[in-house]
Amino acid sequence: MPPSEAPYTGGCQCGAVRFAVGRLGRGSICHCRMCQKAFGGFFGPLITSFDVVWTRGEPKYFASSDKIRRGFCPECGTPLTYEESDRPADQQVEIAIGAFDDPTVAAPVIQVNMTNKLPFFDGLAALPVRTEYSAGWHEFMASLVSHQHPDHDTAEWPPKQGFPA
């Protein structure tokens, strides 16, 4: 099945937690300070997700406020969910867009909580792009062996052989 059709799958960086989503709602970029801290970034990229099933493991949760809990992988710490207790039951789960196997299915359509938007955010796309690298950079990058879970479901993870501790 093409990745642009349901179910939409994804998971954490290490593969301990995997999910499938039956239907996607609104994608957003949240600039609130809690999302900045939860994601360790300039914003929180989230999409309302329906019919969420945890297909391997499940998140651990942190109550970032009296009304919001955030799910993350208990093994690698990847941010996975934002869940608001006051929302209708079928709209309580928002999943981190970057956690999807194909994040392009979950493009943001709105920005929220602009009060905490970092002042340099709007200028990021205009920053210079590095096109030249020091000697040895390409060889170094080519020599890296990723320990991240691949962007598709696997029967098991990590593989029984060849995966360092």
Secondary structure in CASP SS format (residue, H / E / C, confidence):
PFRMAT SS
TARGET T0000
AUTHOR 0000-0000-0000
METHOD secondary structure of the structure
MODEL  1
M C 1.00
P C 1.00
P C 1.00
S C 1.00
E C 1.00
A C 1.00
P C 1.00
Y E 1.00
T E 1.00
G E 1.00
G E 1.00
C C 1.00
Q C 1.00
C C 1.00
G C 1.00
A C 1.00
V C 1.00
R E 1.00
F E 1.00
A E 1.00
V E 1.00
G C 1.00
R E 1.00
L E 1.00
G E 1.00
R E 1.00
G E 1.00
S E 1.00
I E 1.00
C E 1.00
H C 1.00
C C 1.00
R H 1.00
M H 1.00
C H 1.00
Q H 1.00
K H 1.00
A H 1.00
F H 1.00
G C 1.00
G C 1.00
F C 1.00
F C 1.00
G E 1.00
P E 1.00
L E 1.00
I E 1.00
T E 1.00
S E 1.00
F E 1.00
D C 1.00
V C 1.00
V E 1.00
W E 1.00
T E 1.00
R E 1.00
G C 1.00
E C 1.00
P C 1.00
K E 1.00
Y E 1.00
F E 1.00
A E 1.00
S C 1.00
S C 1.00
D C 1.00
K C 1.00
I E 1.00
R E 1.00
R E 1.00
G E 1.00
F E 1.00
C C 1.00
P C 1.00
E C 1.00
C C 1.00
G C 1.00
T C 1.00
P E 1.00
L E 1.00
T E 1.00
Y E 1.00
E E 1.00
E E 1.00
S C 1.00
D C 1.00
R C 1.00
P C 1.00
A H 1.00
D H 1.00
Q H 1.00
Q C 1.00
V E 1.00
E E 1.00
I E 1.00
A E 1.00
I H 1.00
G H 1.00
A H 1.00
F E 1.00
D C 1.00
D C 1.00
P H 1.00
T H 1.00
V H 1.00
A H 1.00
A C 1.00
P C 1.00
V C 1.00
I E 1.00
Q E 1.00
V E 1.00
N C 1.00
M H 1.00
T H 1.00
N H 1.00
K C 1.00
L C 1.00
P C 1.00
F C 1.00
F H 1.00
D H 1.00
G H 1.00
L H 1.00
A H 1.00
A H 1.00
L C 1.00
P C 1.00
V C 1.00
R C 1.00
T C 1.00
E C 1.00
Y C 1.00
S C 1.00
A C 1.00
G C 1.00
W H 1.00
H H 1.00
E H 1.00
F H 1.00
M H 1.00
A H 1.00
S H 1.00
L C 1.00
V C 1.00
S C 1.00
H C 1.00
Q C 1.00
H C 1.00
P C 1.00
D C 1.00
H C 1.00
D C 1.00
T C 1.00
A C 1.00
E C 1.00
W C 1.00
P C 1.00
P C 1.00
K C 1.00
Q C 1.00
G C 1.00
F C 1.00
P C 1.00
A C 1.00
END
